[in-house]
Amino acid sequence: MKAIVIEEFGGAEQLKEKEMTKPVCGVNQVLIRIHATSVNPVDFKVRQGHMKEAADSFPLILGGDVAGTVEEAGSNVARFRAGDRVFARPRHFGTYAEYVAVDADIIARIPENLSFEEAAAIPLAAMTAWQALVDHGRLAKGQKVLIHAGAGGVGTYAIQIAKYLGAEVASTASESNEELLRSLGVDHFINYKKEDFSEILSGYDVVLDTMGGDIQRDSFKVLKPGGHLVSLVEQPDETLAKEADVTANVFMMEPKGDQLDQLAELAAEGKLRPIIDETYPLSEQGLREAHEKSETHHTRGKLVIRVE
């Protein structure tokens, strides 16, 4: 099968097309013929060598989202059959390719109203947003949440999930993204280039930190006692958390089939829509361009790779 791989750490030029062996479907797995995948920041971080523990061997096929059709279901799998439209965030990389084998317990059916490209934009980013707000932030109806970088992949889903939960939402972004964020439900838009969120906001229950550094430290100022700061990028300062009387933690998303089913339901009901910045082909050039765009940190929503 065709795949885009890296054979050593480095720049986007390390992404190269290579003929790879088609995966074997395990008894508890589903072999998916991939129609679309997406690029996430973790992809270029691994490619650069910042997360070497995630690269067990070379050549390495990156990619953490898949949308496609079931080619084969393992002997222990009763829920899916050949031809089903499915999507998932596999437990390991491997979706910059034509096929991938995925554990059946983390797969969900794609809603009829979504294309493969739209479905491929959902699993990793949307489950990250869900787990940040629901599992770690304990966000509830009537509470207030600040979502940093609301125009990004996780941010666009976090806004929609927070509104679904009945929360009041503030979000930071550049002026050019204000219309998009307000269309997603943002109540308080903050132009980070002109305004200091920590001087404007107060009494918040949850902050979703996608930035780290000074932005994370200033985020403690807007939380009320008993609040939650949830980071996707770095461990929050325990001293600041204690002084602010809040819970603060960093986490990595874990693929969960039941959560993806919930997100699929929301998408089917029109309550969760993927925002796609650009779509690229599954080729050396396509992946290199997508990685370079992702590295700018100015992606609006998701970058999708069309496999066919």
DACOR-V28266 format. One record per helix or strand. SS is the DSSP state (@ for helix, = for strand). FROM is the first residue (numbers start at 1). TO is the last residue. If there is no record, write none. Layout:
<<SS | FROM | TO> <SS | FROM | TO>>
This chain:
<<= | 2 | 6> <@ | 12 | 14> <= | 16 | 19> <= | 29 | 39> <@ | 41 | 48> <@ | 52 | 54> <= | 60 | 61> <= | 66 | 73> <= | 85 | 88> <= | 97 | 97> <= | 99 | 103> <@ | 104 | 106> <= | 107 | 109> <@ | 116 | 120> <@ | 123 | 136> <= | 144 | 147> <@ | 153 | 164> <= | 168 | 173> <@ | 175 | 184> <= | 188 | 191> <@ | 197 | 200> <= | 204 | 209> <@ | 213 | 222> <= | 223 | 231> <@ | 238 | 244> <= | 247 | 250> <@ | 257 | 268> <= | 276 | 281> <@ | 284 | 295> <= | 302 | 306>>
